[in-house]
Amino acid sequence: MTGLQELAAAIAVRLREHFPDTDLAQQQMLCLAEEAGEFAGAYRRWAGMARRTGSWDDVTAELADVVVTAYVAANVLGLADGLEAARRPAGEPAGHDVLRQIRALFCAAADVVAAFDRGDGDGPPLATRLAGVVDLGAETARVLGIDLDEAVRAKTAVIMTRGWRDDPAETAG
């Protein structure tokens, strides 16, 4: 089991302690969509492409969130081993410029959510799609010069030391 698989398993245990297990798959799909958008937004703010500014630390932390969330989603869905099996060796990024690389990561996360909503009847299995998010996250880190392992370590310290819920969840009506 990799360090990210172990982290995802630990996070999934904590999520199950604080959230209804029946909602976790849906929750993780929303979380993956949210984190991919937050990463794109953090980059825009840092690059001066948004109304307000942002820090490079925010970009780094949000990229780590995308990768960690893909692993947590795989764990919650029972696809952790499938994600690892579908990972491809790190090669050179696909020649994208930085902005295309960021959009590609966002689109890969959106593709996972769409496949989940469809029941994964078309195209590659969901584990393969999640592996694509992780692989693109690693490629994006290389393109941006981010030490992804260090970013995940820093994010882990935050994740594992904060509270998991403010109040009990209300049921949706």
N, C-alpha and C positions, 0 to 999 in steps of 0.2 A: 504494500500500500504506500503510495507516495505521500509526501507531506501535505499536499493540497487535498488528497483524499481523506487523510486523517483529520485535517481541519474541517472539511465539509461534514464529516461524520459527527464531529464534536458539535458543530453548529446545529446540525439537524437534531441532535439529542436535545439541545437547549430549546430549539424551536418547538419541538414536540412537548416540552415541559410547559410552554407558555402560550401555545396556539392550538386550536383544534386540528387534529391530524387530518381530518377530512378536507381542510382548506389549504394544506401545505403545498400541494402541487400548483393550485391556482395562485397562491401567494408567491411562489418562486417564479412563476412566469411573469407576474406583474413586477416582481423585484428585478428580474433580468432586463425587462424593458426599461424600467426606471433607471437602473445603473448605466445602461448603454447610453441613454439620453443624458444622464448627468455627466458622463465622461465627455460626450460631444460638447455639452455646454461648458464644462470646465476648460476644455481646450479653446473654445471660442473666446471665453473671457480672458484667458491668458494671452491669446494671440491678438487681442485688441479688436476682435470681430463682434463684440457684444456691447451693449449699453454700459455695463459695469465691468470692471477689471477682475481678474482672478490670479491666483498664484500657481506656480509650477507644482507646488506640493499638492494642490487640489487636483491637478491633472493626473499626477502620479497615483494619488489615493483612489481616484475614481476608476482608473484603469485596473488597479488591483481589485476593486469592488466587482468589476465586470467578470474577471477571471474567477474570483472566489465564488461569486453567485452562480456561475455556470457549473462549478463543481458541486455546490450545495443543491442546485436544482437536480443534477444527475443523481445525487445521493437520495434526495426525497422521492424521486421517480423510480428508484431501484436500478439506475443505469450507470452507477459509478464505474463498474468494471468495463462496461461497453464504451464509456467515454475514454478510458485509458487505452483500450484496444484500438480505438479509432484515431487516436492522436497520430499525427505524422511527424517524422523527424524534422527538426528545424532546418529550414533551407533559407534561401534569400527571400525577402519579401517580393511580392509579385510585381515589382517595378512601379508600384503606386507612388504618387507623390504623397506627402503627409496628409493632406486633406482627403484624398481618395482613400487612404488607409483608414482614417478615422471613420469615414462613411461606410467602408466595407465592414468594419467591426460592428457598427450600429445595425447595418442591414443583416448581418449574420445573426445577431441577437433577435431582431424582428422576425427572421425566418424561423427560429426556434419557436417563438411564441405562435406564429401562424401555423406551423406544423402541429404543435400541441393542440391548438384549437380545432384543426381539421381531423384530429385523431391519428395523425401521421400516416394517412393512407397513401399519400403521394410522395415520391422522392426518397431520399436516404432516411434511415432510421433516426429517431430523435437523438440517440446517443452520438451518432456521427455528426449531427448538426451542432450539438453542444461541444463536441471536440473541435469543430470548426471555429466556434467562438473562442475557445481557449487558445487554439493555434493562432488565430488572427490577433488575439490579445498579445501573445508572445511576439508575433511579427511587428505589431504596432509599437510595442515597447522597444524593440530593436531600432525601428525607424526613428523613434523619438529620443533614443538614447536613455531610456528608463531601465534601471535595474529592477526587473519585475520581481525577482526573489526578495529583494530588500523591501520593495513596495508592499508585497504581500505580508512580510514579517511585521512591518509597521502597522498595516491595517489589522492584522491579527491581534496585536496588542490592544488596539482600540475596540475591536469587536468583542474580545473576551473579557474586557474590564468594564464595559458599560452595562446598564440595565437592559433587560430584554423586552419589557413592556411597561408602559406607564400605568395603565388600568386594564382590567379584564376587557376582553373584546365584546363588543355588542354584536348580536346576530343581525345579519342583513335581512331586511324585510322584503 
